[in-house]
Amino acid sequence: MSGTIDRGTIQQLTSGHYADPFSILGIHKTADGYAIRTFAPDATQVSVLDKDTQKILLTLTQTDQTGFFSGTLSPSKTPYRY
């Protein structure tokens, strides 16, 4: 799976017209690492925290004004706990 989602797909997702939202949302392994995507309409910022240390692993970029955020974590030999 690619880490990039096209604008048309984002619009379908954020308007509630995408048939399988969790094929896009959440964490997905890509060639570049782990793509993380979320739809948080009222958020101004979204950060991914390490479950154990509570340190910020990544601050997602708002890629659409509707509240779609995404980012990529580098590849890891051990699973991320977030």
Buried (B, 14 or more C-beta within 10 A) or exposed (E): EEBEBEEEBBBBBBEEEBEEBEEBBEBBEBEEBBBBBBBBEEEEEBEBEEEEEEEEBBEBEBBBEBBBBBBBBEEEEEEBEB
